[in-house]
């Protein structure tokens, strides 16, 4: 089983946690015409996991969401020829049943961003996105999450915003009226490009904060990125549970 995992906020240490002394791991830099992508390949008892930090950048700085070169990242995914791609996304939640500290499973994307993302600039190639997330993989993740948390939300509609600023309360209200459950800044482009390469895709949504204006009892509560990152970091063990469950059961 070969799984490519793309992660970001709060997940920077997941590669080190999976690359313990009992597991062989290799650092690989994948070349692409959109830039070089550092990856870590971890060999486990159940197969191989390729880990990609979508915010990778040389030095201590992190690439902000609106500057991520998603084509380079998905090119690196494709070069690995995985059986499955897992996107791990930090999101703001609009659902009372998905408070910060919980993880849900994505079912669809609401991406109204104006910037196009495609590998096909020279020919009209149209990828289908009717059912963009793999049903079996989504069910496996839902079951794995239900082992360690109550009331795992599945079939989430993930709204795509470009960032790097968090959304305004009015923007969140509009997204909810359009059918969104959570909001993030990275799954839209990733899902579009993965649809083009035709590899099964599953996405889990790490609820890291209440969306703007949605904090219970305090709609004026501000959103702090450091607090968001810290909350997301507490969810790494459950993300690993999903990876291991997918390896064992997909």
N, C-alpha and C positions, 0 to 999 in steps of 0.2 A: 504494500500500500504506500503510495507516494502522495503526500499532501503538501501543498504550498500554503503558508499562512502569512497573511498580510495584516500587520497590526500597527498601532500608533500610540495615542495618548495613554500613559500609565503602563504600557506594556514593554518598555524598553529593556527590562531585565528578564523577560520571559525566555529569551535565548539562553542566557546564562543559567537560568534555573533548569532548563531542559538539557543543557550541556554539562551535566554533572560528570563525575569521574567514571561512572559506569557506562557512559555513552560516548561513542566516538562522534566528534563533530569537526567540521571543516569550514573554514571561512573561504568564501568564493566571491570574486568580483565579476559580475556579468557585464559585458560590454554591450552597448546599444548605441544607435545613432542619436538617442536622446540623452545620453550620459551613462556613466557607470553606476551600477547598483551593487552595494555590498550585501551579501546574504550569508546565512549560516545554515549549513546542512547538518542535521542531527540524525544519526542512525539509531533507531530504537529496536526493541525486540519484534515490533510489529511492522517495521518498514522505515521509510525515510520521511523526514519533515524538513522542508525548506522554509526558513524564517526570513521575512523581509520587513524591515522597519520602513514604513511608507514616508516617514519624515527624515530619512537619513540625510546627513550632511557631514562633511569633514569638520572636525573641531567640536566644540561643545554646543554650538547653536543648533536649533532644530528647524527644518524647513517648514514654513507656515503652510497651512492647507491650500491657500490660493496659489502657492508657488510649486506645489508638488508636480513632478513630471510623471503622471500616471502611466504614460505609454512606456517609459523606461521600466517601471515596476512590473507592469503586466508582461512586457517582453521578457523580463527575467523569469516570471512565472512560467511562461510558455516554454522557455528554454529547458526547464526542468522536466517537462512532459508529465505533469502530475495527473493522478486520477481524479483529484478534487482540489478546489481552491476554497479556503476558509478566510473570509474577511472578518476582522475583529474591529468594531467601530465604537468609539465613545460617543454617546448621544445625550442630548437633553430630553427629558421626558415630559409629556403632557398627560400621562396616564396615572391615575391614583394607584392602580394595581401594579405599576412598574416604578416604584420609588428609587431614588439613588441607592446604589448598592445591589441592585438586581440586574440580571441579564435576561434579555428576551431574544427571540429568533425572528429575523426579518422575513417578510413574505412578499413585499413589493417596495418599489421606490417611487417617490414623487419628486422628480427632478425637473425643476423649471428654470434652472440656470441657463444663461444664454451662450456660454462658451461650449463649442462642440468638442467632443473627445472621440477620435477614431483613428484607426490605422490606415484608413482608405481615403486619402485626399485626392487621388488621381483617378478614381473610378467610383461609380455609384454602387456600393455594396451595402445592402440593408440587412442588418442582423435582427432576428426576431427576439423580442423581450416579453412575450406574453406570460411565460412561466420562467422567470430568470433564475429562480433559486431551486436547487434540487430537492425534491420532496422527501426522499429517503434520508438524505443527509440532515435536512431540517428536523425530521422526526427524531433522529438519533441525538442531535444536540438538545432538543427539547427534553427528551428522556434523561439525558445525562445531567442537565441542569436541575431537573425536578428531584434528583437525588439529594441535592444540597440546598435547595431553596423552595419555598412554597409558591404555588400559583405562577408557574413560568408562563409568560406571555409569548405566544407564537403568532405568526402571520402579521407581524407588525408592518405598518406602512411607514417607511423611513423617508422623511423629507430631506432634500439636499439643499444646503445653503453654502455659499462660497467662503464665508469668513473673510479675514480672520476675526472680525468682531462677532460677538454673540448677537443673536437676533433681538429685535425689539418686541415688547408685548403685543403690539398690533400685528406684527409679522407672524408671531406665533398663533394669534387668534385666527388669522387668515389661513394659515396652514392647517389648523384643526378643522376649520370649515371645509377645507378641500379634502379632508380625510386622513391627515397625517396623525400618527401616534407619537412619534419621536422625531428629533431633528439632529442632523449631523452635517459634517463638512467634507466627507470623503467617499461615501459609498456610491454616490451617483456616477462619477467618472469611472470608478473601478468596475461597477456592474456593467456599464456600457461596453468597456473594452473587453471584459471577460466574455460577454455575450458574443463579441466578434471572434474571439479565438476558439469558442465552442467547447470549453472545458466546464464540467459541472461545477456549480458555485453554491456555497452556503454562506450566510452572513449572520453573525450574532451581534446584538446591540447592547453594549455595556452602559447602563443608565448611570451617568456620572453626576448629574445635576438636574434640578427642576428647570424646565425651560423658562424663559423670561416671563414674569407675571403669573407663574403657575405654582409658586411655593405656597403650600397650604398655610393659611393664616397670616401670610406676609407677602402679598403680591408685589410689593416694592423691593423685595430682597434682591441684592445684586449677585452677579455670578462672578466668581473668582477663579481664574484659570488654574492657579496652584492648588486650590481645593478640588477642582475637577480632576486634575492629574492624580492627586493623592487618592481620591475616591476610586478612580479607575484602577489604580495600582492594587487595591485590595481585592480585585476580582480575578487576578492572574491564576489562582489555583483552580477556579471554575472554568477558565478558558482552557487550561491544561486538561481538565476532565473531558471537555468537548473534543479536544484533539485526540486524546487516547481512545475515547469512545468511537470516534470516526475511524480510527485505524483498526479497531477491533471488529467493528460491525458493518462498515460500509461495503 
